[in-house]
């Protein structure tokens, strides 16, 4: 993708309104927290303290809107406390540039490395850098600095107390994650009616699993309905895939296919009802026709073999889903887990036990090619450089430039540029709106304080609809806050616009100077996914060869690792498609074909998993040899993909041939699924294996397609194809 086209994508993305459910009650509660601390500080102390209190309450409130599974009150307290510490430490070093700049650089680098823990930690850490830059201009000595830090922390405490006193949709995010998982499987069943080999994105299941992790204290108050349905969705998914597949399930045509479609339609209806029940915390009705479909008439049943087994298993699982849909209640407490710790729920470390986890995560990212490490370096450099440049300009409030940079920068190119555009557009609109109001009303501390609260409430309300629209009211909030402190708009508005533009430009320039492109790493991501998929497929085969609890646990562990590798590939591929970098190693078409092949390999393993024998069932030794060959060849192929060498499946072919010649094949379904795996591997080899001449021709063709797309956009002759 050329830079011009990439920047066009950035502008569209930055100004796009995201369709999401608004949460006005949460915004009202959070804005109330800001109003309380501003009002009390104005009444009891001074506008300067009100500004500090507003900063703490605003940042702590904004942190509670981030995607996290920990209690919101804990996030608010953590954000307020970390902001208070950063402002006080910043004040201690603020006397001279020789002391403040090194502190700012180190703190910014640490804030950037916080992305190793997750996006919520990275965003909260970035706000502490902003707090350090703003509030060091307010106190005049150590005593007042401590007071300002305490007032900022009080803002976080206020938000936490409001969350405790006025809970809104407690466990709501966890309910939504679980409901989304069930709804995703329902949609999958509905698509399988028309496309028996339809793909499935496991992201909702991964999100539900992440949401299922709780601390011991959370486990004691978690609603009972959040315990079991996630496992139900996991078990139904391979069963419906097996039933729909014409190779191992229902026939492609005839009464058997009609019966399979009926069951798939009933599955979608029942799972949607269960999802609504969990989301709302109330029982949901299921169409009587869907329940009637579940009645199996053995005398007139048209399904047979593995299809009949899948149908019977599906009916059994849907019975559990019907119980969820008909009896879900928002009330009730989950029982205290019995047995060893972690036996009854997925353990999430407490805040104190999280320290070694954070240390290990940060240590893994301390390498030159890590996107997180590069983001931290960019953040430290831009924060210090922006501060130095802005303080040398004949403008007030020089801290606005580095704050703009810090708040828009992200570890990837597209988000950084999109947020920079969105921040500038939102700032211009918000400043213009607030300036007009300030000019019309004249100086009035109480009115400006009230308008600041209204603005921040609107900012919270629109926080998930797009950064530009939320930033519009955030900019207005800052103008009103400064007006509340007695500063004339003629002094603040032009400065803020100019410095926001400077900060955004520095953030963009930093990514050009020290980038972290995903395009060159695509081959490595693909190799990791291939190796993980191979281990998962081999684990399933070993469970067929020798059913045991250990092999079942290994299969589950390999499945989770494969999903993580797939998610990492998808994230990298999505980022690479929007980067202004020429394809390296893999063109976009090859990447798409390779992804389709690996999805086929994972799907074949999933079909095989759906009828794994019980621990006391018969074993199939032939499957073990094929499992060993599959794991060995995929591991070697992962190395070959990284080195851009052609792939070879000699061991797999030999093992499959030996399996075919084995007398008395006792597992025809598993054998057919093994053939599906081999075909998927052959498709992968076709996608990525090329001679040097073919590789050069492929790169030239890819470049030609991009040039043609840009030309089509320029002359308006048609819609350009998105080659990424």
Secondary structure as GFF3:
##gff-version 3
##sequence-region A 1 724
A	DSSP	alpha_helix	3	14	.	.	.	ID=ss1
A	DSSP	alpha_helix	24	44	.	.	.	ID=ss2
A	DSSP	alpha_helix	47	63	.	.	.	ID=ss3
A	DSSP	alpha_helix	72	92	.	.	.	ID=ss4
A	DSSP	alpha_helix	97	113	.	.	.	ID=ss5
A	DSSP	three_ten_helix	114	116	.	.	.	ID=ss6
A	DSSP	alpha_helix	119	135	.	.	.	ID=ss7
A	DSSP	alpha_helix	142	165	.	.	.	ID=ss8
A	DSSP	alpha_helix	172	192	.	.	.	ID=ss9
A	DSSP	alpha_helix	203	212	.	.	.	ID=ss10
A	DSSP	alpha_helix	216	221	.	.	.	ID=ss11
A	DSSP	alpha_helix	225	244	.	.	.	ID=ss12
A	DSSP	alpha_helix	255	280	.	.	.	ID=ss13
A	DSSP	alpha_helix	288	293	.	.	.	ID=ss14
A	DSSP	alpha_helix	305	327	.	.	.	ID=ss15
A	DSSP	alpha_helix	354	365	.	.	.	ID=ss16
A	DSSP	alpha_helix	371	392	.	.	.	ID=ss17
A	DSSP	alpha_helix	399	408	.	.	.	ID=ss18
A	DSSP	alpha_helix	413	441	.	.	.	ID=ss19
A	DSSP	alpha_helix	445	461	.	.	.	ID=ss20
A	DSSP	alpha_helix	467	484	.	.	.	ID=ss21
A	DSSP	alpha_helix	489	513	.	.	.	ID=ss22
A	DSSP	three_ten_helix	519	521	.	.	.	ID=ss23
A	DSSP	alpha_helix	522	545	.	.	.	ID=ss24
A	DSSP	alpha_helix	549	577	.	.	.	ID=ss25
A	DSSP	alpha_helix	588	609	.	.	.	ID=ss26
A	DSSP	alpha_helix	621	642	.	.	.	ID=ss27
A	DSSP	alpha_helix	650	660	.	.	.	ID=ss28
A	DSSP	alpha_helix	668	688	.	.	.	ID=ss29
A	DSSP	alpha_helix	692	715	.	.	.	ID=ss30
###
